[in-house]
């Protein structure tokens, strides 16, 4: 099986199910499934294969509200092993 690296991108979106607003969007080029997710309170952890670098990548996404209303702060960290 061959994979076209230019078209293999994983998109991770956090969507407000009431309003339909996209709260957070991250794309990971050169990445392929399978993708595993764990969601708990204010963080999301997901794991996938990076085809270009040839390693598994673990990403932590923390979600916080700022002091100003509706000004969301998202921070994500890439961990490679």
C-alpha positions in Angstrom: 0.0 0.0 0.0 1.3 3.5 -0.9 0.3 6.7 0.7 0.5 10.1 -0.9 2.3 12.2 1.8 1.1 15.5 0.4 -2.5 14.6 1.0 -2.2 12.8 4.3 -3.3 15.4 6.9 -5.2 14.8 10.1 -7.5 17.6 11.3 -8.5 17.8 14.9 -11.5 20.2 15.6 -13.3 20.9 18.9 -16.8 21.9 18.2 -19.4 23.5 20.5 -22.4 21.2 19.9 -24.9 23.8 20.9 -23.8 26.7 18.6 -21.8 24.7 16.0 -18.8 27.0 16.6 -15.3 25.6 16.1 -13.5 26.2 19.4 -10.2 24.8 18.3 -8.7 23.5 15.0 -5.3 21.9 14.5 -3.9 20.2 11.4 -1.1 17.7 11.2 0.4 17.3 7.7 2.0 14.0 6.7 0.0 12.2 9.4 -2.1 9.0 9.0 -4.5 7.0 11.1 -5.1 5.3 13.4 -5.7 8.2 15.7 -6.5 7.5 19.4 -8.2 10.2 21.6 -8.7 10.7 25.3 -10.8 13.7 26.5 -11.2 14.7 30.1 -12.4 18.0 31.5 -10.1 20.7 30.1 -7.6 18.6 28.1 -7.5 16.3 25.0 -4.7 13.9 24.3 -4.3 12.2 20.9 -1.8 10.0 19.2 -1.1 9.3 15.5 1.6 8.2 13.1 3.7 11.0 11.4 4.6 9.6 7.9 7.3 12.2 7.0 9.3 11.9 10.3 8.4 8.2 10.7 7.5 8.2 14.4 4.4 8.2 16.5 3.3 11.6 17.8 1.4 12.3 21.0 -0.3 15.7 21.3 -1.7 17.3 24.4 -4.3 20.1 23.9 -5.3 22.1 27.0 -8.4 24.3 26.9 -8.9 27.3 29.1 -11.1 30.4 29.1 -9.4 33.7 29.5 -10.4 36.5 31.8 -12.3 38.2 28.9 -15.6 36.5 27.9 -15.5 34.3 24.8 -11.7 34.7 24.4 -10.6 31.1 24.5 -7.0 30.1 25.0 -5.8 26.8 23.6 -2.3 25.5 24.0 -1.0 22.3 22.5 2.2 20.5 23.0 3.8 17.9 20.7 5.5 15.0 22.3 7.5 12.6 20.2 8.6 9.1 21.2 
